[in-house]
Amino acid sequence: MEKAARKIAARLRDEGHITYFAGGCVRDMVRGFAPKDFDIATDASPEVVQNLFSHTYAVGAHFGVIIVLEDSFQFEVATFRSDDAYIDGRHPSAVHFSSPQEDAKRRDFTINGMFYDSVAEKVIDFVGGRGDIDAKLVRAIGDAAQRFAEDRLRMLRAVRFATVLDYDIEKNTWDALVANAAWINDISAERIREELVRIFLSPNRVRGWDLLDASGLMRAILPEIEAMKGCKQPEQFHPEGDVFEHTRLMLQFLPEKVSVPLVFSVLFHDVAKPRTATVDETGRIRFSGHDRLGAEMTEEIMRRLRFSGAEIEATVEMVRQHMVFKNVPNMRVAKLKRFMARPTFDEELELHRVDCQGSHRMLGNYEFLLRKREEFANEPIMPPPLIRGDDLIALGLKPGPKFGEILEAAETRQLEGSLRTREEALEWVKREYAPGDTD
């Protein structure tokens, strides 16, 4: 990819245009990491860029941005610009094509405001980005409050960069973030979701949680999590503290790489506890039905943040099922196999592990399920059924509501090993159900 980016820059240079790499790729290069993508900034107008390259399309020509396709890669080529006032918390009212210095000043953070000259092989830094990388600081360029007013999403981006890079947020930038956090919902739910996902998929996700909390962004975006604060739990099962602290601890125990459903099921598995908390006559705290209500709340929150249908479905199922794990040692084999055969089970098992580690630390059921998974691994946990509806009809049984009951009972015996062949299953049906016995 870098080779293709250099080809584009060289072509623009050959035509007499100032051309630099810009933004995140320069930040990565200064930090000693290979960039994942390359953005290009130039004094060539969008029309010139489109005339110079045969494969282009305009995604934001009025903002000076053209996509150039080169060697099967896509690159954003943007004309240096300055921006007029932002009127909607996201877009400037007008843009003016300008110089590299002016273009750098309108960017969000110093660590993203540097350029790289691919011919001279040097960093061009008008905003002090290199110094802030050395100091591990996220600092807004210019007036932080103005940068956040221009695009409210920059507040979440500050948290995301501090999380992913393990940087501090510079004091003036942090103060402006805290002062403006309540405005974050001016931004579309889709853009908020994208930043939250990046924060919580990071191995440094606990740092992200703490920054979201301390800044007020958590309260603005996810008031349901804010409500967990002070929600007490039974000390014998939760010596760690309230629901908020329990959830934070669980994030610490997750592996570095996680899926969206897993990490968000951790965030939301106890989201209904504040609403379901009761204290009985003995003084015991209970949260009856918090798993079912939690599943409903999880769906509502994730729809509000425009997650995909598949992500919502998986996360909701994991929240709904998380209390079932306390019963697994007492399940019949067939029920246990059906439970373990569900597509979300492996991640539910991980949710259960961190739920235990973040509370009472009793991992007996988790270890029981590991043994059972190994025990069941030699054959499909849910093998093809021995008999189907057509077989029941061939035996003279009349189709009806009881067909499902018969087939489930046969499957149960198959899963528990008392029926092993199709012939055994057919004989069992003949013994147990007479023709006409399914109405």
C-alpha positions in Angstrom: 0.0 0.0 0.0 2.8 2.5 0.8 4.3 1.9 -2.6 1.0 2.8 -4.3 0.6 5.9 -2.1 4.1 7.0 -3.0 3.2 6.6 -6.7 0.3 9.0 -6.3 2.4 11.5 -4.4 5.1 11.3 -7.0 2.7 11.9 -9.9 1.3 15.0 -8.2 4.8 16.2 -7.5 5.8 15.7 -11.1 3.0 18.0 -12.1 4.4 20.7 -9.8 2.1 20.2 -6.8 3.0 20.2 -3.1 2.0 16.8 -1.8 2.4 15.1 1.6 1.2 12.1 3.5 -1.1 13.4 6.2 -2.9 12.5 9.5 -2.8 9.1 11.1 -0.3 7.4 8.8 2.3 10.1 9.8 1.5 9.6 13.5 2.1 5.9 13.0 5.4 6.4 11.2 6.7 8.8 13.8 5.8 6.2 16.5 7.7 3.6 14.5 4.7 1.6 13.4 3.7 0.6 9.8 0.6 2.6 8.8 -2.6 0.7 8.0 -3.6 3.2 5.5 -2.4 6.4 3.9 -4.1 9.8 3.4 -2.6 12.3 1.0 -2.8 16.1 1.1 -1.9 18.4 -1.8 -2.3 21.9 -3.1 -3.8 20.4 -6.3 -7.5 21.2 -6.7 -10.1 18.3 -6.8 -10.5 18.9 -10.5 -6.8 18.6 -11.1 -6.6 15.4 -9.1 -9.4 13.8 -11.1 -7.8 14.8 -14.4 -4.5 13.4 -13.4 -5.7 9.9 -12.3 -7.9 7.6 -14.4 -9.7 5.9 -11.6 -11.2 8.3 -9.1 -14.5 9.2 -7.6 -15.6 12.2 -5.5 -16.8 11.5 -2.0 -16.5 15.1 -0.7 -15.3 17.2 -3.6 -16.8 20.4 -2.0 -14.5 19.6 0.9 -11.6 18.9 -1.4 -11.6 15.1 -1.0 -11.2 12.7 -4.0 -10.8 9.0 -3.8 -8.0 7.7 -6.0 -7.7 4.0 -6.9 -4.1 2.8 -7.4 -2.9 -0.8 -7.5 -6.2 -2.0 -6.1 -6.0 0.3 -3.1 -8.1 3.3 -2.3 -6.6 6.6 -1.1 -8.1 9.8 0.1 -6.5 12.7 -1.7 -7.5 16.0 -0.1 -6.7 19.6 -1.1 -5.1 21.7 1.6 -8.0 23.8 3.1 -9.1 26.1 5.9 -12.7 26.0 7.2 -15.3 28.6 8.0 -17.5 28.4 11.1 -19.1 25.0 11.9 -22.8 25.4 12.2 -24.0 21.8 12.9 -21.3 20.4 15.2 -19.8 18.5 12.3 -19.5 20.3 9.0 -17.9 23.7 8.1 -20.3 26.2 6.5 -17.7 26.7 3.8 -14.1 25.7 2.9 -11.3 27.5 1.2 -8.3 25.8 -0.4 -5.2 27.0 1.4 -1.7 26.2 2.5 -0.2 23.2 4.4 0.1 25.5 7.5 -3.5 26.5 7.4 -4.6 22.9 6.8 -2.7 21.6 9.8 -4.4 24.2 12.1 -7.9 23.0 11.2 -7.2 19.4 12.2 -8.2 17.8 15.5 -5.2 16.8 17.5 -1.5 17.6 17.2 -0.6 14.0 16.9 -2.8 13.9 13.8 -1.8 17.2 12.4 1.7 16.3 10.9 2.6 15.8 7.3 5.3 13.6 5.8 7.3 14.5 2.7 7.8 11.2 0.9 10.5 12.7 -1.4 12.6 14.4 1.2 11.7 11.6 3.7 11.0 14.1 6.5 8.2 15.0 8.9 6.7 18.4 8.5 5.2 19.5 11.8 3.5 22.9 12.2 1.6 22.0 15.4 4.0 20.3 17.8 2.8 16.7 17.1 6.2 15.1 17.5 6.7 16.6 20.9 3.3 15.4 22.0 4.0 11.9 20.7 7.2 11.9 22.8 5.2 13.1 25.8 2.4 10.7 25.0 -0.2 13.4 25.0 -3.5 13.9 23.1 -3.7 17.7 22.7 -6.2 19.6 20.6 -4.7 21.9 18.0 -5.4 25.5 19.0 -8.4 26.2 21.2 -9.8 22.8 22.4 -13.3 24.1 23.0 -13.5 25.4 19.5 -12.2 22.1 18.0 -14.9 20.2 20.0 -17.6 22.7 18.9 -16.6 22.2 15.3 -17.1 18.4 15.5 -18.4 17.0 18.8 -17.2 13.5 17.8 -13.7 14.8 18.5 -14.4 14.3 22.2 -14.9 10.6 21.8 -11.9 10.5 19.4 -9.7 12.0 22.2 -10.8 9.2 24.5 -10.2 6.6 21.8 -6.7 7.9 21.0 -5.8 8.0 24.7 -7.1 4.5 25.1 -5.6 2.9 22.0 -2.3 4.7 22.3 -2.2 4.7 26.1 -1.6 8.4 26.2 -2.8 11.1 28.6 -5.2 13.8 27.5 -3.5 17.3 27.9 -5.1 19.4 30.7 -6.7 22.1 28.6 -8.0 19.5 26.1 -9.4 17.5 29.0 -11.1 20.5 30.6 -12.8 21.4 27.4 -13.9 17.8 26.9 -15.5 17.6 30.4 -17.2 21.0 29.8 -18.7 19.9 26.5 -19.4 16.2 27.1 -23.1 16.7 27.4 -23.2 17.8 23.8 -21.9 14.5 22.4 -25.4 13.4 21.4 -25.5 16.1 18.8 -23.6 13.5 16.8 -25.3 10.7 14.9 -25.6 7.4 16.7 -23.7 5.6 14.0 -20.6 7.8 14.6 -20.8 7.4 18.4 -21.1 3.7 18.0 -18.0 3.4 15.8 -15.9 5.2 18.4 -17.3 3.2 21.3 -16.6 -0.1 19.5 -13.0 1.0 18.8 -12.5 2.0 22.5 -13.9 -1.3 23.9 -12.2 -3.6 21.3 -8.9 -2.1 22.4 -6.9 -4.3 24.8 -6.7 -1.1 26.9 -10.5 -0.9 27.2 -10.5 -0.3 31.0 -8.6 2.9 30.4 -11.3 3.8 27.9 -14.1 3.0 30.5 -12.4 5.2 33.1 -12.0 8.1 30.6 -15.6 7.8 29.4 -16.7 7.8 33.1 -14.5 10.7 34.3 -15.3 12.9 31.3 -19.1 12.6 31.6 -19.3 11.0 28.1 -20.5 7.7 29.7 -23.3 9.5 31.5 -24.4 11.2 28.2 -24.2 8.2 25.9 -25.0 5.3 28.2 -27.0 6.5 31.2 -28.0 2.9 31.8 -24.4 2.1 32.8 -24.2 5.3 34.9 -27.2 4.0 36.9 -25.1 1.0 38.0 -23.1 3.2 40.3 -24.2 2.7 43.9 -26.3 -0.4 43.1 -25.2 -2.6 45.9 -24.9 -6.4 45.6 -24.8 -9.3 48.1 -21.3 -9.2 49.6 -21.0 -13.0 49.8 -21.2 -13.2 46.0 -19.9 -9.8 45.1 -17.1 -8.7 47.5 -15.8 -6.4 44.8 -18.6 -3.8 45.3 -21.4 -2.3 43.3 -22.6 -3.3 39.8 -20.6 -0.5 38.2 -17.3 -1.7 39.8 -18.2 -5.4 39.0 -18.6 -4.6 35.3 -15.4 -2.6 35.2 -13.5 -5.5 36.8 -14.9 -7.9 34.2 -13.3 -5.8 31.4 -9.9 -6.4 33.0 -10.3 -10.1 32.8 -11.2 -10.3 29.1 -8.5 -11.5 26.6 -6.9 -8.8 24.5 -8.9 -9.7 21.4 -12.6 -9.7 21.8 -15.7 -9.6 19.6 -18.3 -6.8 19.7 -21.0 -9.2 21.2 -18.7 -10.4 23.9 -17.4 -7.0 25.1 -20.9 -5.4 24.9 -22.5 -8.4 26.7 -20.0 -7.7 29.5 -21.1 -4.0 29.6 -24.8 -4.9 29.5 -25.2 -8.3 31.3 -26.2 -6.6 34.6 -27.7 -3.4 33.1 -31.1 -4.2 34.6 -29.9 -4.8 38.2 -30.7 -1.2 39.2 -34.2 -1.6 38.0 -34.8 -5.0 39.5 -33.1 -4.6 42.9 -35.1 -5.5 46.0 -34.3 -6.3 49.6 -36.2 -9.2 51.2 -37.3 -9.5 54.9 -33.9 -11.1 55.8 -32.0 -8.2 54.3 -30.8 -10.1 51.2 -30.5 -8.2 48.0 -32.1 -9.8 45.0 -32.3 -9.0 41.3 -35.1 -11.2 40.1 -35.5 -11.3 36.3 -32.6 -9.0 35.7 -31.4 -11.3 32.9 -34.7 -11.1 31.0 -35.1 -7.4 31.5 -31.4 -6.9 30.8 -31.9 -8.6 27.4 -34.7 -6.2 26.6 -32.6 -3.2 27.7 -29.6 -4.4 25.7 -31.7 -4.6 22.5 -33.0 -1.1 23.1 -29.6 0.4 23.8 -27.9 -1.3 20.8 -30.8 -0.3 18.5 -30.4 3.3 19.7 -26.7 3.1 18.8 -27.4 1.5 15.4 -25.5 -1.7 15.9 -26.0 -4.4 13.2 -28.9 -6.9 13.6 -26.4 -9.7 13.9 -24.5 -8.0 16.7 -27.7 -7.1 18.6 -29.0 -10.6 18.3 -25.9 -12.3 19.6 -25.4 -9.8 22.5 -29.0 -10.0 23.6 -28.9 -13.8 23.6 -25.7 -13.7 25.7 -27.3 -11.3 28.2 -30.5 -13.4 28.4 -28.6 -16.7 29.0 -25.9 -15.5 31.4 -27.7 -16.7 34.6 -28.4 -20.2 33.2 -24.8 -21.1 33.8 -25.4 -21.5 37.5 -27.6 -24.5 36.7 -25.4 -26.4 34.3 -24.2 -29.2 36.7 -27.8 -30.2 37.3 -28.8 -30.3 33.7 -29.7 -33.6 32.0 -27.3 -34.5 29.2 -29.7 -33.7 26.4 -30.5 -30.2 27.8 -26.8 -29.5 28.4 -25.9 -30.5 24.9 -28.6 -28.3 23.4 -27.4 -25.4 25.6 -23.8 -25.9 24.5 -24.7 -26.3 20.8 -26.1 -22.8 20.5 -23.9 -20.5 18.3 -23.2 -18.0 21.1 -22.2 -20.6 23.7 -18.4 -20.2 23.4 -18.6 -16.5 24.0 -21.2 -17.0 26.7 -18.7 -19.3 28.4 -16.1 -16.5 28.3 -18.7 -14.0 29.7 -19.4 -16.5 32.5 -15.7 -16.8 33.3 -15.1 -13.1 33.6 -18.4 -12.7 35.5 -17.0 -15.1 38.1 -13.5 -13.7 38.1 -15.0 -10.2 38.6 -17.0 -11.3 41.6 -16.8 -14.4 43.8 -14.0 -16.1 41.8 -15.7 -19.5 42.0 -15.0 -21.2 38.6 -16.4 -24.6 39.3 -19.2 -24.4 36.6 -16.8 -22.9 34.1 -14.3 -25.8 34.6 -17.2 -28.3 34.5 -18.2 -27.0 31.1 -14.6 -27.1 29.9 -14.6 -30.8 30.8 -17.9 -31.4 29.1 -16.8 -29.6 26.0 -13.8 -31.9 25.8 -15.9 -35.0 26.5 -18.4 -34.1 23.8 -15.7 -33.1 21.2 -15.3 -36.6 19.7 -18.7 -36.4 17.9 -21.1 -33.6 16.8 -22.7 -32.2 19.9 -26.0 -32.0 18.0 -25.9 -35.0 15.5 -28.3 -35.2 12.6 -31.7 -36.5 13.9 -32.3 -40.2 13.7 -35.9 -39.7 12.5 -37.9 -37.0 10.9 -41.6 -36.2 10.3 -41.7 -38.3 7.1 -40.7 -41.3 9.2 -43.6 -40.7 11.6 -46.1 -40.5 8.7 -44.7 -43.7 7.2 -45.4 -45.4 10.5 -49.1 -44.4 10.2 -49.0 -41.4 12.6 -51.2 -38.5 11.7 -49.4 -35.1 11.3 -50.3 -32.8 14.1 -49.1 -30.7 17.1 -47.7 -33.8 18.8 -45.2 -34.5 16.0 -42.8 -31.9 17.5 -43.1 -33.5 20.9 -42.3 -37.0 19.5 -39.3 -35.7 17.5 -37.9 -33.8 20.5 -38.3 -36.8 22.8 -36.5 -39.0 20.2 -33.8 -36.4 20.0 -33.4 -36.3 23.8 -32.9 -40.0 23.9 -30.5 -39.8 21.0 -28.4 -37.1 22.8 -28.4 -39.2 26.0 -27.3 -42.3 24.2 -30.4 -44.6 24.7 -31.2 -44.4 21.0 -28.3 -44.9 18.7 -29.6 -45.9 15.3 -32.6 -45.0 13.0 -33.9 -48.5 13.5 -33.9 -48.2 17.3 -35.6 -44.8 17.1 -38.4 -46.3 14.8 -38.9 -49.2 17.1 -39.2 -46.8 20.1 -41.8 -44.8 18.3 -43.8 -47.9 17.4 -43.8 -48.9 21.1 -44.7 -45.5 22.5 -47.1 -44.1 20.0 -50.0 -45.9 18.3 -51.2 -44.7 14.8 -53.6 -41.8 15.2 -52.1 -40.9 18.5 -50.9 -37.4 17.5 -54.0 -35.3 17.4 
